[in-house]
Amino acid sequence: MQVVLLCGGKGTRLNEKTVKIPKPLIEVGDKPILWHLMKYFEHHGHTDFVLCTGYKADMIKDFVEKREEKTWNITISEGDEDMSKAERILKAKDLLDDTFILSYGDDVTDVNINNVIEQHKNDNKLVTITAVNPECGYGVLELGEKNELAGFKEKPKLPFWVNGGFMVVSKKISEYLHKGELEEEVFEHLVSTKEIGAYKHPGFWKSMNSLKDTLDLNNMVKNNEAIWKVWEANKNEG
């Protein structure tokens, strides 16, 4: 299935790095996080990519031209750097298949995207979102009845679901993209019309929204704990 990757934002929360390079090219290990995402999708059988660029688009193009993975079919849809995500998807409308995978350029996971596709087909929704349980950013205190400290939990998973990206989307969403930002006005409308569903993934997911997140991901690679690198896990098992 075609994979649309949103690669055009300015990444202002990572300004320490994005002042020089676009966020999708920030390295995790010795490869850009964009490469990790594309390897993940390749592992699940999806090698047809549309990159929706904007901020520092020439650097994304340079990455595409110099890539070693020649089996990837990549098309670039270049938009203005101030475009919203909804506007970027609408700009790429003529390049899109009837159904496609949509992903942010800065999240990693071990979800089997083909299971999300299967549920999307069965539910017949316009959008199916991968719902994930994020980790709490802090260690949690366990308190007894009299507020005595009973124990600690180091960064447990939070007891609710969030949008982890890794969505399967019908091209018909283009009829609603004019309503505003993707996660707010567009998805809120689809909620009201019951045209958006969720695939629950209790496994690994992590976003790269801060310098700490970047360091965490790099440490996971260094310590051979990069759970999202499913292509290497299967290779090692073999």
C-alpha positions in Angstrom: 0.0 0.0 0.0 1.1 3.5 -0.7 2.7 5.3 2.3 2.3 9.1 2.7 4.9 10.6 5.1 4.4 14.1 6.5 7.9 15.6 6.3 7.3 19.3 6.0 7.0 20.8 9.5 9.6 23.1 11.1 10.0 21.0 14.2 10.2 24.0 16.5 10.3 21.9 19.7 13.6 20.5 18.5 15.0 23.8 17.5 18.5 22.8 18.7 18.7 20.6 15.7 16.0 21.7 13.2 17.6 25.2 12.8 20.0 23.4 10.5 18.2 20.3 9.2 14.5 19.2 8.8 13.2 17.1 11.6 12.9 13.9 9.6 16.7 14.0 8.9 17.7 14.0 12.6 19.8 10.9 13.0 18.9 8.0 15.3 22.0 5.8 15.4 23.7 6.7 12.2 20.6 7.1 10.0 17.8 9.7 9.8 14.6 8.8 11.5 13.0 9.1 8.1 15.1 6.2 7.0 14.0 4.1 10.0 10.4 4.7 9.1 10.9 3.7 5.5 12.7 0.6 6.5 9.9 -0.2 8.9 7.3 0.1 6.1 9.5 -1.9 3.7 9.6 -4.7 6.2 5.8 -4.9 6.1 5.8 -4.9 2.3 5.2 -1.2 1.5 7.8 0.5 -0.6 5.8 3.1 -2.5 6.3 6.5 -0.8 4.9 10.0 -1.1 6.9 12.5 0.9 5.0 15.7 1.7 7.8 18.2 2.2 8.0 21.9 3.1 10.7 23.2 5.5 14.2 22.6 4.1 12.7 20.5 1.3 16.0 20.5 -0.7 17.7 18.5 2.1 14.9 15.9 1.9 15.4 15.7 -1.8 19.1 15.2 -1.4 18.5 12.3 1.0 16.1 10.7 -1.5 18.6 11.1 -4.4 21.5 9.6 -2.3 19.6 6.7 -0.7 21.0 3.2 -1.1 17.6 1.5 -1.1 16.8 1.7 -4.8 13.8 -0.5 -4.4 11.9 2.4 -2.7 9.6 4.2 -5.2 9.6 7.8 -3.9 7.5 10.7 -5.1 8.0 14.2 -3.5 5.0 16.6 -3.0 6.6 19.9 -2.1 4.5 22.5 -0.2 5.1 25.7 1.5 6.9 25.4 4.9 3.9 27.1 6.7 1.3 24.7 5.4 -0.8 22.6 7.9 -0.7 18.8 7.7 -4.2 18.9 6.1 -3.0 21.3 3.4 0.0 19.1 2.7 -2.2 16.1 2.1 -4.6 18.1 -0.1 -1.6 19.4 -2.1 -0.6 15.8 -2.8 -4.2 14.7 -3.7 -3.5 13.9 -7.3 -0.7 11.5 -6.3 -2.7 9.5 -3.8 -4.2 6.0 -4.2 -7.8 5.4 -3.1 -6.5 4.1 0.2 -3.1 4.9 1.7 -1.1 4.7 4.9 -0.4 8.1 6.5 2.4 8.6 9.0 4.1 11.5 10.7 7.8 11.7 10.1 8.9 11.5 13.7 7.2 8.5 15.5 8.5 4.9 15.7 6.6 1.7 16.7 6.5 -2.1 16.4 2.9 -2.2 15.4 2.1 -4.6 12.5 0.8 -2.0 10.1 -0.9 -4.8 8.0 -3.2 -5.5 11.0 -4.2 -1.8 10.9 -4.9 -2.1 7.2 -7.0 -5.3 7.8 -9.1 -3.6 10.4 -9.6 -0.5 8.2 -10.9 -2.7 5.4 -13.3 -4.6 7.8 -14.6 -1.5 9.5 -15.1 0.5 6.3 -14.1 3.8 7.9 -12.5 6.8 6.2 -9.6 6.8 8.7 -8.2 4.2 11.1 -5.7 5.5 13.6 -3.2 3.4 15.6 -4.0 4.2 19.2 -1.2 3.7 21.7 -0.5 4.0 25.4 2.3 6.5 26.0 4.7 6.3 28.9 4.4 8.8 31.7 7.3 11.3 31.6 7.9 10.8 35.3 8.4 8.1 37.9 5.1 7.6 39.7 4.6 7.4 43.5 2.4 4.7 45.0 0.7 6.0 48.2 -1.0 4.1 51.0 -4.3 5.0 52.7 -2.5 7.4 55.1 -0.4 8.9 52.3 2.7 6.9 53.3 4.9 6.0 50.4 4.2 2.4 49.4 6.5 2.2 46.3 7.7 3.6 43.0 6.8 2.9 39.4 9.4 4.1 36.9 7.6 5.8 34.0 4.6 3.5 33.7 2.3 3.5 30.7 -0.5 6.0 31.1 -4.1 4.7 31.4 -5.4 6.2 28.2 -5.0 6.0 24.5 -3.5 8.7 22.2 -3.1 9.1 18.5 0.2 7.3 17.6 0.0 8.2 13.9 0.4 5.2 11.6 -3.0 5.7 10.0 -4.8 4.1 7.1 -6.8 6.6 5.2 -9.3 6.8 2.3 -8.7 9.4 -0.3 -12.2 10.6 0.3 -10.7 12.5 3.3 -9.8 15.2 0.7 -13.4 16.3 0.8 -12.9 17.4 4.4 -9.4 18.7 4.5 -10.6 22.3 3.9 -12.1 22.3 7.4 -8.8 23.1 9.1 -6.0 21.2 10.9 -5.9 17.5 10.5 -6.2 16.4 14.1 -8.6 19.1 15.2 -11.2 20.2 12.8 -10.9 17.3 10.2 -10.8 14.4 12.6 -13.3 16.0 15.0 -15.7 16.1 12.0 -15.1 12.5 11.2 -15.7 11.6 14.9 -19.1 13.3 14.7 -20.0 11.3 11.6 -18.6 8.0 13.0 -16.2 7.7 10.1 -13.0 7.3 12.1 -11.8 4.2 14.0 -8.9 3.1 16.2 -6.6 0.1 16.2 -5.4 -0.5 19.7 -1.7 -1.2 19.9 -0.5 -1.9 23.5 3.1 -2.5 22.4 6.0 -0.1 21.7 5.6 3.4 20.4 7.7 6.6 20.9 7.6 10.0 19.4 10.6 12.3 18.8 9.3 15.6 20.0 12.2 16.8 22.2 16.0 16.6 22.5 15.4 14.1 25.3 13.4 11.9 23.0 16.2 12.0 20.5 18.7 11.0 23.1 16.4 8.2 24.3 16.1 6.8 20.8 19.8 7.0 20.2 20.5 5.3 23.5 18.1 2.5 22.5 20.0 1.9 19.3 23.3 2.0 21.2 22.1 -0.6 23.7 20.5 -2.8 21.1 17.0 -2.0 22.5 15.6 -0.4 19.3 12.3 -2.3 19.4 10.9 -0.6 16.3 13.7 -2.1 14.1 11.6 -5.1 13.3 13.6 -5.7 10.1 16.7 -6.4 12.2 14.8 -8.5 14.8 13.6 -10.9 12.1 17.0 -11.0 10.5 18.6 -11.9 13.8 16.0 -14.6 14.4 16.9 -16.2 11.1 
